[in-house]
Amino acid sequence: MTDIQNQINQLRKTLRHHEYQYHVLDNPEIPDSEYDRLFHQLKALEQQHPELITVDSPTQRVGAKPSAGFAQITHELPMLSLDNAFSDEEIYAFMKRIQDRLMSLPDNLEFCCEPKLDGLAVSILYENGVLVQAATRGDGMTGEDITLNIRTVRNIPLQLLTDNPPARLEVRGEVFMPQAGFDKLNEEALAKGEKTFANPRNAAAGSLRQLDPKITSQRPLVFNAYSIGITQGADLPPTHYERLQWLESVGIPVNSEIRLCNGTEEVLKFYRAIQAKRPNLGYDIDGTVVKVNAISLQERLGFISKAPRWAIAYKFPAQEEMTV
Ligand SMILES: Cc1ccc2cc(C(N)=O)cc(O)c2n1
């Protein structure tokens, strides 16, 4: 084997070792500057000897589809999709279905109402209070392991703020990109002649599916929790609203617009109030989410195939296309 081939093989082996240390173990042994120096040494050798370039060389990573590099994770509890309502009539029908099954008038029921964030649904697992894993929703059954990227989202605590954390706590919520951060990101991309994102949701999804957490780390992402998945050793309150309050008390961010509503008319009032606020929220939403607040009633209502009977998304009419 030629000396050049030996040098190239040794550099590839060293770079793969350091990539593993940085991207998988999150434990770099060398500064980025040293990694870059080795990388560019290999790049130069391959440019002098293009016949020696192999598709699996570390220099060829840039072309890889980002998601190809993520392990698959199976959700212990499926991540549900929500049934949709597009009119008050469909909300009344939702309430009637609940009344028929619970034999109790909806106007005596409490609902937890929130804006429906237009981002990417993620699942974050804490064990003994420490963030150990994060995954995208994916198809609801399996998602991509984005643990390293989620760790870079500034408002997600790496440790729960409690002295007696549950053995296991899965927090589910939405990662989104606020409008101001999105506008700045696209301005910078334009200035650099790079591709811009069509909308904040695509920007959030693209940022979370970066193989390089350093890039994700530079993106203005925000997380808001909206439910609890699996738990072990957690003593949780009996209503959804109180559970969100508990999450907030242990350092998990929850949307500030979430409200308790009594009966159908207050639910519709909330929908209109959020619709009026929508232009000034500073982040994209595509409706509101209405949930029966009492967990015991949620359990009695159960799910229709994939969507829960106890929740519905009341969507806003599609916004007229932006004329650019
Ligand atoms: C159960 C469920 C499923 C998807 C959700 C999605 C959102 C959302 N996109 O804001 C909020 C929720 O409370 C959700 N709740």
The ligand as an SDF file (V2000), in Angstrom:
LIG
                    3D

 15 16  0  0  0  0  0  0  0  0999 V2000
  -52.4160   14.6150   23.1130 C   0  0  0  0  0  0  0  0  0  0  0  0
  -51.8190   15.7020   22.2820 C   0  0  0  0  0  0  0  0  0  0  0  0
  -51.2870   15.4200   21.0050 C   0  0  0  0  0  0  0  0  0  0  0  0
  -50.7510   16.4470   20.2450 C   0  0  0  0  0  0  0  0  0  0  0  0
  -50.7120   17.7480   20.7610 C   0  0  0  0  0  0  0  0  0  0  0  0
  -50.1570   18.8290   20.0240 C   0  0  0  0  0  0  0  0  0  0  0  0
  -50.1480   20.0960   20.5960 C   0  0  0  0  0  0  0  0  0  0  0  0
  -49.5450   21.2550   19.8680 C   0  0  0  0  0  0  0  0  0  0  0  0
  -49.0970   21.0930   18.6170 N   0  0  0  0  0  0  0  0  0  0  0  0
  -49.4750   22.3510   20.4320 O   0  0  0  0  0  0  0  0  0  0  0  0
  -50.6810   20.3400   21.8720 C   0  0  0  0  0  0  0  0  0  0  0  0
  -51.2430   19.2820   22.5860 C   0  0  0  0  0  0  0  0  0  0  0  0
  -51.7560   19.4710   23.8280 O   0  0  0  0  0  0  0  0  0  0  0  0
  -51.2580   17.9770   22.0500 C   0  0  0  0  0  0  0  0  0  0  0  0
  -51.7920   16.9560   22.7900 N   0  0  0  0  0  0  0  0  0  0  0  0
  1  2  1  0
  2  3  1  0
  2 15  2  0
  3  4  2  0
  4  5  1  0
  5  6  1  0
  5 14  2  0
  6  7  2  0
  7  8  1  0
  7 11  1  0
  8  9  1  0
  8 10  2  0
 11 12  2  0
 12 13  1  0
 12 14  1  0
 14 15  1  0
M  END
$$$$
